[in-house]
Amino acid sequence: MSFLITEVQRFCMHDGDGVRTTVFVKGCSLRCLWCHNPEAISANNDFFYDEAKCISCGWCIDQCTANAHRTENDIHVLHRELCIRCGACFHGCVAGAITPVAREMEPEEIMKAVKADIPFYGETGGVTLSGGEPLFDTEKTVSFLTAIKKEGISTCVETCGMFDGRIIPKLQRCCDLLFYDIKDTDPVRLFQNTGGDLTKILANLQRADEAGIPTVLRLIVLNGINNNKAHAARIAEIYKDLKHCRYAELLPYHPYGDAKRDRLGLTPQGKQDWIPSKEAILCFAEMLKKAQVPVKIEGSML
Amino acid sequence: MLTEFYTVTGNRPVRLSEDTRRLALRALDAEFGLDIKANLPVNMEEIQGFKQLPRLEQYTLCIEQIASQAPLRILSKKLAGSASLDLASFHFLPATYHGEPVFSSLSHLTCGFDRILKTGYRGVRMQIKERLKTATEEEKLFLHSMLRCLDAAGVFHQRYLDNIKGLMETADEKNRGEYEELYHNLKNVPEHPPKSFREAVQSLWFQFAFVRLCGNWPGIGRIDSMLGEYLKNDLKQGVITLDEARETIAHFFIMGCEWIKGEFCWGSGDAQHYQNLVLSGCDSDGNLIYNEVTDLVLEVVEEMSISDFPISVRLNKDTPDRLYRKIADVMKHGCGVVAVYHEDICIRALEKIGYPLCDARKFANDGCWEIQVPGETNFSYHSVNFLGLFQEQVLGVVGEGTSKDYDSFEELYEAYEMAVQSWTANYVTNTNLDQDYHTPGSLMAVFTAGCIENARDYLDNGPHYVMKSIHAGGFPDVSNSLLAIKELVYDKKMLTLAELLTILRNNWEGNEYLRQYALNKITYFGNDDDKADTMFRRVYDSFCHAVSLYPKKGNVFVTPGISTFGREIEWRYTHGATAFGARQGDILASNLAPTPGTDKAGVTAVIKSACKCVMTKMSGSTALHIRLLPSSVRGEDGTQAIISLLRGFYQLGGFFLQLDVIDGSELQKAQENPEAYRNLSVRVSGWSARFITLTKPWQDMIIARNSQGL
């Protein structure tokens, strides 16, 4: 029961308490327009291509089974549309022009990577599972989390809320903190922009809370989409109903996801207009604070 | 005119008075350093027959002339004393004969300011007079020279008192009060032991200022250990408040940047006068030193971006959370002012080579990161590039020789090990370990225990301890080269050694595929990869072993250290292409840090890799520097992250860690538009410097350094 992991990132300080090692699991249940980690959406592996690094050595052309890698005028050219994601070229490009998006990792291997930073976790740090959607494959994730807990390491899961809620009682035993994304609170807009089902997301949140799992609400802020009073007011209502929610954290939209889309051969779909100004973020935070929601921005409580 | 203190993240706190802040900004703006440029050194031609006099007599006369002629300068109304002769800031005694400096001066030492605080100059005089009773004629010459240096310090002191008195008479009421206090605080010190905190700070500053005026660049030492008790007493008596004490400390810092000239220096920047401070740690009995002064010093640098006193905090098992927090608070603003030692490792390293525990516990540094017993040590170092040695003698890919060949990797490694040992043997044999007496330094002997008892000069084996450190650089590069050669030639047999060495001689020209393979397909030192780190550790152990073959002889210690300071800049022009894919001219590893570009697993991996070595072997000290991006330490989360890094470093048994928070792109902007960044300091090596005062190659080196941010 291996995992497809896009990255094990050490020394993350904004993914939970203390220093954390964040494990990014591939495969997601949403399709957000503004996705920050577009490489983690699909559950299948793929590759990044960085043209600037290519030295046209011809290695990938020999590997390719679909004629997607070709030589044209002595220069390597990639025809992504022909690629069948067979994986033959994912590993092995010496120049690092082709790199696999993810790696198959056995739990033992992830565990080793996670344990490497124990000296830095202290009393608060630990592991954060992110993605993608780590609860996409609920049973597998829960059994891995249980193994981490057994090592005495704190566990944190970042979820978009679109998962099978029947796992929650089990999750309660192996997850110390849920970072719960609420991308939007307008059901139609949420569905159009992400494919998400607000009813299900909120129901799972409610269940997690009833099970006693501490949560942090993670709120992406996009100008022109959800940066408005109605959204803030709705968040405050949701917060009020939760017994174990610690605070809401604001994540301003950033366009870095599009740089990754480019290397995946996808067309960019972010908009510069979505980037909220510092003032806009502060204004949104103030609205929440006024409604008695504790807010964290830029790594500090407001 | 500067209007604010530089920071990379958040806001600096405001605790000091507006007057003090303004004075600091003026100092940082180079006002005072530019002022002293016009002050000429004393002219020894005035002394008849000067050139014919013995060297020691010449030295003493120089000190006397400086004391009686150096311009006086009162910048601060809280502290008197100033190193007002420009030549001193160039590491010379500011005395010339026919336009040429007569003596160079001393650095890489920390004076025994602590001892003189306690006994006053008076105590030293008495000790010298006692020793004179049993002295030989030659010894008498030296001891008399020391006494005359003390008298000169007294002349300098009296001139200040007279000057302040003059100011008192002409000043208006408000200023008169301040000058009276200044006069009062200076009157009895450093000749006598201080009676209050303010007198103690004045005594320390006045000792330091005179030593510095005479061209020497000593470290300050353990300032909280020296001053803490005085402040505690005064607080208890209610004669000072914490806010007032903070002002006094702040003035100490401001005075310490009176040499800033805000322009290019010859290389290492304009804040590199080795005025290091050490905070906290244990005392000789093993009890924790952590007092109000510890906090105040950190609060002062948190508020003002003064980097002229690099601070090192000694961490040990008793270090309280509050101190970790204070360190992180300063680190977050960038400028690389604070670094940390793992105290237990440092003490153990000194003990292992033969220092008594009570002395080892006293360690401070020499103005860089080399640990030494302050006020008791004559320290010197020799720099060597082991990548150069490896490439020239073991591989034969640079220089006149021809490429070497080895049947197995072990044979190659053995050749390297032999080269290291024969270099070390050569160094030890050719350095006269007992006698190294070129320059008189009787003024510095006043501040160094052992010189009076032995009636011998600072450089003449007078001090209790003589430490000769070999500072080797290039180990990460040697280790990575070995790793690449092992994999390419001996394990995977992708080509023969002869073929690889030809490729290296040709600077990888036409072999881009293999170069990319070496760069990207092999994991090197700094990634918490056991295979790579084991190789590094082997290289590290070979060096330490080679040096350990020469144990202490009398009071002379030869110690292994790993440092490049900034020499990787010179070395870039001499090293050849490396097997791990670097080309000629690339800037390679600095100190203990991984080769730029080879660490890909983040900052915790770098720390872990380095800490796999047994650091107690580093009696000559080493430094690991890491750099974080401002965005990764923002907010309270960021503060906690820095604390976690420090704690991890301690837990893993590191030696010395300097952490800088800066964005490489910000440094590039500073290069393009220096005027807007006059205030930006960066950690260079054992010191910080204002970035724009570094020359271009040094700036490039700082930019090239690895950034382990996210």
Interface residues (C-beta under 8 A of the other chain):
Chain A: Q9 R10 F11 C12 M13 H14 D17 G18 V19 I55 C57 V94 A95 G96 A116 D117 P119 F120 Y121 G122 T124 G125 K296 I297 E298 G299 S300 M301
Chain B: E512 Y513 Q516 Y517 N520 K521 D528 A601 G602 V603 T604 A605 K608 S632 V633 R634 G635 E636 D637 G638 Q640 A641 I643 S644 L645 R647 G648 Q651 L652 Q708 L710
